[in-house]
Amino acid sequence: MGEHEQLSTYGTLKNIFKVIYAPREAFKEIIQNPKYIGPILIMILFAAANMGYVYTIVSKTYVEQTLPTAEQLDKWTENSTFWTRAPGVAVKDNFVDYINGTYYGNRSIEFSINNSKQIFMQLSAIGPINCSGQDGYKNLYLRIKRTSPDDTPENATIYLFSATSSDYFYYNLTEKFSNSARNVWNNLTIPLDSPLWNSSANADWGNITDLELEFAWLNDSNITLLVDGLFFGGIFKSEAENATSYMLNFSIVSFMQFTIRWVFLGGILYIMTKAFKAKTVWRSLLILVGFALVTMFVQAVINVAAFSTLPRLDYPLEFLGGVKGETENAYNKIMEKTLLVSQISGYIQIAIIFWTIALCAIATRLLTEFSWSKSFLVATVAYFVTTLAQSFLLGF
């Protein structure tokens, strides 16, 4: 880069930041030597700041990982052939009564037996599943509904087997069903690798291979149980690992957003000033509008600073699963953590709107010699028409 080009670039950068603190003087200098390089640099700065904003958001975002995965849905409760049951127990896919959500497929598994005090069912060959240490699953999620009998079970136990039938952990679920109502789904979250479990001597949390449920009543009954939504979970993975793709996509959107706003705002201002009989020069007007949009860069930088103060944001299965009520509750908890920053961002957005309109009004007055009232009227109308056009084209 030659000395003249270096000086030109320095002058352009100087004018960009001078628009922030002395816009009238900056615009006068730009009119004397209008160049597109200024708005193009602002566009690049805006895209770079938005990439920083996206990275800030995704670095705070942690998504719960489940087994089965989201793509597999709750496959263990989508196919009755996965389950082994005791003699006399009937098992079938129930397409009528199931958990309705994005993670939960379109059926549950129904188990039933007549004139019996107990029922059990086993899910085999699901492992090895690591439920130990930092990288292991921390929770087991399970939905169970009792349609009969009327009374609650005297005993309910879940077993997790570790490689062999003699190596296992077991957890007493009886209390979780002590006040449960018939025909109501019980949503269970069971901690793993905790002192609440009892175990045989050689059971290994790092190698879970099978699961069994056992229920018992005092008297012979016709027993029917539905099982759905079986997941291992509790591992939260940072979305920062996917930051590159998010940032690339958002940079493209940022260039589109700036270009559409720049061209539409400049075009509408040009048309309106011409309608008022002004001898507006298209090139000068478009370049001044591009410089005025330095406000978009400033807003992006402030958003990076504001959102960097957020705590870690966990998106649990309740949010991802899509069950009505659960998703909304989980979303509200996340929003509580972001409320203050979101409010600040909203106030900043309002300030940026007025600031951008003011800069466009100054540019309009310098180029057309309109009165201040007419300049602000033209700038305001042009800005909001541009916003509507951008919303129609980009969806925001």
N, C-alpha and C positions, 0 to 999 in steps of 0.2 A: 504494500500500500504506500503510495507516494505521500509527500508532505502535504500537498494540496488536499488529497483525499482524507488524510488524517484530520486536518483542520476542519474540513467539511463535516466529517462524522462527529467531531467534537462539538462543532456549532449546532448540529442537529440534536445531539443529546442534551446540550445546554438549553435549547429551545423547548425540548420535551419537558424538562423539569421546571423551566421558567413558566410554562403554561400553568403549573400547579400554584405558584405563589405570585406571579405577575402576568396574568393571561393577556391583558390588553397590550402591554409592551411586547410580549412574545409574539402575539398575532401580527403586530405591526412589522416586526422583523421578518416573519415568515412570508407575509404578503410581498415584501420586497424581493424575496428569492424563494418562491414556492417549489418544494421538491417532495416527491412521493416517498423518499427514503424515511422521512420522519414518521408518518403513519405506519409504514411497514415495520420500522423498529418497535413502535408501540405495540403492534400486533404480535410481534415475536415475544416482547416482554410480557404481554398479557397471557399468551399461551404458556410461557415458562412459569409464570406465577400460578396459573391454574393447574399445571402439572404438580407444582409444589403443594397446592391445596389438596389435590387428589391423593398424593402420597401421605399427607398429614392425616386425612380421613381413614385411608385403608390401613395405615400403621396403627390406628387406634381400634380397628375393627377385628374382632375375634369371632369366628363362626364355629358352632359346635359340630364336631365330627361324630357320626354315628355308624354303627354296624347293625344291620345292613345300611348301606349308604343311601343318600337321597334318591339316586338313580334306580336303586333296587326296590324302593319303597320298603314296606315292612314285610319282606318276602316270606319270613318264617310264619306269619299269620295270614298269608295269602294262598297257601296251598296245604290242604289237610294231609297230603301224603308225606309231608315232612315229619309228622307226629306219630309216635308209637303210643298205643293206649293199652290199658289193662283188658283182660278178657271180659266181654259183656259191655264194654264201653263203645258207644257209637260215635263216630266222628264225621263231620261234614263241613263243607264251606257254606257259610251263611251270607247270602247276598242281600239280605234285608236289614239286618241289625249289625252295624259296624261303625267304627269311628270315621267320620267324614272329614277328610283333610287332605292336603296335597301330598303328605308323606304316607298316607294310610290306605291307599288302594281302594278296592270296592267290595271287600268282604272281611268277615272275621271267621274264626274257627270255632265250631260248636261241638261240645262234648256232652254226652248224656248217658245215663245208666238208670235203670229202674230197680226199685227195691234193694237198695244198697246203702251201707253206712259210709262208704268212701268212694273216691274217684281219683285217679291219677293219670297224668299224661306226660310224655317225654319227648323232647326235641333233641335229636341225636346228630352227631357229626357236623357241628356248627363251628368247630375250631380248627386249629388252636387259636384262642383269643387271649390276648394279654390284658389282664386286669390288675397289673402290678406296676408300681413305680411311676415315674413322671410321665412316661409315654403310654401307660396303660389306661384302659377305660375306667372311669370312676363311678359310674352309675348304671343301673339297669332299669329301663322303663318298661312298664307293662300295664295293659288295660284288661280288667276282668269284670264280667257281669254275671250275676247269679239270677237266673230266671225262675229256678225252683231248687230246693224247697223254700218256704217262707222264712224259716229260721236261719240264722247265721251259722257258719261252720264252727264246730267245737275245736277244730284244729286246722290250720293251713300252713303249709311249709313249702319253701322253694329250695331245690337242690341244684348246685352247680358241680358237675363232675370234672375231675382233672385226669384225663386219659383213661382211667379204669373205673369200674363200678365200685371199687373199694376206696377210691381216693375222691373225696368230695367235701364241699362246704354246704351248710344248710342254715337257713334263716327262717325264723318263726314269723309268719305273716298274720297270725290269728288276730292280733290286736287291730290290724288294719281293716279287718272285716267285722269287728265286734259291733260296730254301729252302722254297718253298711245296709242300704235298703235294697230290696229285691228290684230287679229290672233297672238298676242304675249302674252305669259304668264306674268302676273304681280305678282311678288313675294312680298307679303306684310308681314311686321313685325310690329305688332300693340302693343304698350306698354299697360299693364293692370294696374288697380288701380292707374291712373295718372290723373292730372288736365285736360288732353285733352278730357276726357269723361264728358258728361253731364248725369244727372240721375234724376230719380223720387225720391220722399222723402224717401221711405223705401228700396231702392235697397241695396243689401249686397254683397260686393266683396267676401265674404267668402262662398257664396252659389249660384254659377252660375249653372243654370239648362238647359237653352235653348239659342239658337243662331239664329239670323235672319239677312238676307241680303236683302236690298232694293235698287233698281236702277230705275231712272226716266229720261226720255228724253223730250225734248220740243214738239216733234211731234210724231204721231203714226208711229211705225216702226215694222219690223220683228226683234225680239230680240232673240239672242242666246248667252248664257253664259256658260262657263265650269268652274267648281270648283274642286280643287284638293289640296292635301297636307295640310289639316286642322289639326293643332296641338296646344295645349297649351304647353308652354315651359318656359325656362328661369331659371329653378332650376338646379343647378350644384351640383352633388353628388361626394364626394371624393371616389376614388377607394381604399383608405386605409382600408375601411370596408371589402374589399375582399383580403387584404394583405396576410392573413394566407395561403389561397389556392395558391396564386401566388408564395409565398416564398417556400412552400412545393414543388410545381412543379419544380421551378427553382433549388432547392437544388438537386433534383433527376437528372436534366439535368447537373448540375455542377459536380456531382460525375461521371456521364457517360463521360462528356467532359474530365475530368482529367484522368480517367482510360484509355480511348481510346488514348489520347495523350501520356500518360506515357508508355503504353504497345507498341504502334506502334513506338514511337520514340526510346525506348530502343531496340525493336526488329530489326528495320532497322539499327541502329548503330551497333548492334551485327553482323548482316549479313554482313554489309559493312566492318567492321574491320576484320572479318574472311576472307572475300574475299581478303583482303590485307595481309593475312597470319599472323595476330596478334593472340596471345594466350589469347583471351579475356575471362574473367570469367563472365558468364551471370548474376549471382546474384549481383556481385559488380557493373557491368555496369548499371543494372536496378535500383539499389538503388541510384547510383549517378545521374542518369537521373531524378529520382523522386525528389531528393533534388534540382536539377537544375530548376525544375518547380515551385520553390518558386516564380518565376517571375509572375506566374499566380495569386498568392495570392496578391503580391504587386500591380499588375495592378488593381485587384478588389478593393483593399483599396483606391487607388488613384481615381478610378471611383466614389466610394461612396463620397469621399470628393469633387470631382469636380461637380457631379450632385446635391449635397446638396445645391449648390449655385443657382440653377435654381429658377425662380419665379414660381408661380402657373400656371399650364398649363390647360386651358379650352378647351375641345373638344366639340364644339357646334353642333347643328343639321346640319349645313351646311357641317361639316366634316363627320358626321355619316350617313347622308342621302344618300350619294352615287350618287348625281346628278353631271354629268360631268361638270367640270369647277368650281362648287361650292366647291366640296371636295378638289380639288387641291389648290384653293385660301385659304381655311381654313387651309390646311396642311402647306402651305408656311408661313402663319402667325405664326403658332406654331413653325415651324423650325427657324424662325427669333429669337425667344426667346432662342432657344437651340444651335444656330450656334456656338457661342464662345466655349461653353463647348464641343460640338461635335468635333470641330477642335482640341481642347486640347486632347480629348480622342483619336483622330486619330493619333496625334503625339506620344502620349504615347504608342499606339499599335505598331508603327514602332520601337520605342526605345526598347520595350519589346521583339520584334522579334530578334533584334541584340543582346540583352542581353542574351536571352535564347540560341541562337546559340553559343555565346562566352562561356557560362558555359558548354555547351555540348562539345565544342572543348577542353576546359581545362580538362574535365573528360576523354575524349578520349585520350588525350596526356598522362595523368597520368597512364592510364591503358595499353596503347599500346606502348608508347614511339615513336609514330609517330612524324614527324616534325610538326611545327605549321601550315604550309600551308596545309598539308594533313589532319590534325585534323580539321581545319576549313572547308575544302572541304567536308569531311565526315559529319560533323555536319550540314552544310548548306543543303546538299542534303537530309539528313535524316529528318531535320525539315520541309522542304517544301513538301516532300512526305507525311509526317505525317499530315500536314495541309490539303492536298488534300483528304487523306483518311478520316479525321474527317469531312470534308465538305460533302463528299459522304454519310457518315453514319448518321450524325446529321443534315445536311442541313445548317451548318454555320461553 
